[in-house]
């Protein structure tokens, strides 16, 4: 389904006071929580504040049904209707339609939010009393702050959101059909930076898009015990409109692109006895109207719906739907699969750089090293950042590292879950691979630094040879000039005159004397060592035999 731009006047005037409390809460909390400043600016002043869409997935014992919201008012009516049914499930009007009764019978819901449209954020935040920090995490993907006025400082680990809330940072790789020609590249439909790569004086055609996914959940109690509400926030599709350049020189251009290598690998089993034979729940269509078995991979929002709607009743019953964290199964898998694609891309880049240093007979052809060293430093910085991202993912998911006894603890806490939720091993594997890639960049940087040092030494030797040639020439012409000045080269000493031979007779021995003196000064240590062999060692002293001691 196409992404919608929310009408700024979607709410009627009399409802304006009802949709502002959450935004007011954020604005009045900035003194206490400065890390909400960026969220405050995004919701109030960003040009993307009205862009996005929302839907809900209703979990029943036999199927998962999707409902799309056409406007914030539609979402508000749905929330009010389901809230009334949850608090008083028996007090239903006899005039309720079958569809309303069916919806009211659902006690497990996963709300999907694409982007951060301000009116949807207001509704979700105020109704479910969500900590604004949950939305603040979703709004930022910056690795570090370039200014001094807006920060992205996380909360203390002891004050993190309760279990059932986490944020996942990952990257989406896009292949640009006509290449990339500028370092500064951003998505035009969202505030997401695209990292580009330079290899030997040219840009690589692959852009690394920074992405974020955030999850929040809360269990229900009372009459709806065993139920829950969950919210999953994802980024909009990349699209084909981009902001190229920086500052006043930036321009919006259309750049055709596609997912690198077709996108992440589908994690559904090839053969599944629990899958239905029909395709009624498959959504991966094409332009000619044919149905496909896999996700489109153009929108995380649609991919999540695709995976949930194709689950059979048998598989749903085996997932343990009483735990709200089960609703995050597929976003974890999608994020982990994108990480695997990034690891393969980084491995390719590093292998190309390493191959460029091998199979060389001499040091010729390394003119790219000065710039290559800068590129390797850039990749070392990125691998360090990626390692931090996956480390923060493990921390957010509360997955301890193996060296802290985490492997055993994680397997115990997830015992009895469906295999689709076995993401602990996936993220630990990704963490280990990212550390290995970072160590490879460190080794490569050290190798390039050593090679540059060798090249600089070679240049120094060449310069020394040039200076030696100039010195030899000086040793020849300086005595000639000295002799010429001494005789004043006038009268009978001029070339062709009677006493010119005196100049030659004096100059040539003087040149030979200069060379002899320079030779003796340079090789004095060698001459003295050859003239007195064994002098440095001295006479050998005869050692007295030691007396033997009887024990």
Order of alpha helices (4+ residues) and beta strands (2+ residues): alpha-alpha-beta-beta-alpha-alpha-beta-alpha-alpha-beta-beta-beta-beta-beta-beta-beta-beta-beta-beta-beta-beta-alpha-alpha-alpha-alpha-alpha-alpha-alpha-alpha
